[in-house]
Amino acid sequence: MGGAAAEETSVLGLAPVAPDRTAAYGEHPDQVADFYLPSRPRGAVRPAPLVLLFHGGAWRAPYDRRHVSPFAAFLAGRGFAVASVEYRRGGADPARAGRWPETFDDIAAAVDTVPGLARELGLPGADPDRVVLTGHSAGGHAVLWAAARHRLPSGTPWHLPSPSPLRGVVALAPIADLTTARALDVCSGAVGELLGEVRGDGDELTARLALADPTALLPTAIPTTIVQGGTDIDVPPAVADAFAAAATRAGQEVRLVRTEGGHFPPIDPTTPVAHTVADEIAHLAGTGPAR
């Protein structure tokens, strides 16, 4: 078995980990979040930062939050409170990627609502006022986009008048630049499907790209880190590189951490890369050592 296939098998072969609590952030069955409570060091008195985790899977329905549950539990073991977010992906057709605009409705609703849910539920050890977003692949797109909603035109439904009160974003092998990803046919046409691309309707696609592409919404002024595997063939490094270059042009510093391996090690708790991810989250949350 080749390296990329072995990495995927390692992650998807891990047994799902049941959450400590599940709560709905909306009325649709997919609008739920699983909470994993932190393992806190003895004598700790400060509540743990809340990590909102968005899973990947190219926005396709067969891939849900269960495959990142071992990673969510790993982060909880590292002392974070974790909310693993579900959201609407493709519909009845299992090959279909995403829904326009419902996928974006859910990302926005989760970021706006889940920290308050954690507070209402009185989750022990969780600090909903210290939020870091992290997401893998399509979930990496989600968190980069969510951090940029104040850059959307004021008439759009997801617009925020000011940046979300986030400590930062850690995007893992993200589909960060939709134009580059579409040109590279990342995940077999998933970007076009997410945007509801219709053959011959170039103006509509251009309009949607301007609203959905994190690269088009820079700068965000929110601390941002990308963790990218050097041998990733699912979302090639060129996608993250395009986002980082655009951020530089826009005057925003983005930390780009290059790691060994491909697409899946960042969410595989058996790998050293997962520990690198946890360290990056801790740094933005203010619980890690200074660089």
C-alpha positions, 0 to 999 in steps of 0.5 A: 500500500502506497504512502497516501493510501496508508495514511488514509487507511490509518485515519479511517481505520480508527474507531470512532470516539463517542462525544461527551455531549451532543447539541443542536445549533439549528433545526436541520438534522445535520446542524449538530455539534459533538462536544469533547471535554478537556482532560485538565492538568491537576491543579488547573484553574483556568477553563480550557479554550474552545476549539471548533473543529470542522471535518473534511471530505470534499463536502460530500455526504458520506464523510461526516464528523465521525472520522475526526472523532479520534482527533477531537478526543486527542485534542481534548486529551491535550487540554482543549474543549472541542466542538466537532461540527456537522454541517450540510454536505451533498444531498441524496447523490453521494458523489455530489459535493456541497450545497449552495447556499446551505453549506455556508449557512451552516458554517456561519450558524455554527461559528455564531452559535456553538460557543453560546451553546457551550455556555448554556450547557455549562460544559465543565472546563470550557471557555467559550470566550477563547475560541480557535477554529480548526478544520481539515481539507474542506473543513479547512476552507470552512474555517478560513471562510468563517474568519473572513465573513466581515469582508463579505459585502454588507448585503450578503446573508453571512456578512458580519459588521466586524471580525468574529471574536476568535483567537485564531484559525488553524487550517489543516491541508485546507482547500484554501484557494478555490480558484487554484483548487478548481484549476487543479481539479481538487477532489474531482470537481468538488469546488464547482459542485460546492458552488452549484456550477452550471455549464455556461453560467460563468457570471453566476460562478464568478459571483459565487467565487467572490463570496466563497473563496477565502483568498478573495476575502483577504485580509482578515486581521485574524491570526491564521496558521496553515498546516500543510503536508509536503506530499499531499496529493489530495489537496496539493501544497500549491493550494495553500501556497496560493492562499499564503501568497495572496495574504502577503499581497493583501498585507496579512501575515499567514504562518505556513507550517510544512510537515512531512507526509500527505493529506491525513496525518494532521488529523491522525492522533497516532502521528507526530503531525497531530501534535504539531497541530495541537501546539499551533492551536495552543499558541493561538489560544494563548496556552502554548509557549511563546515562539 
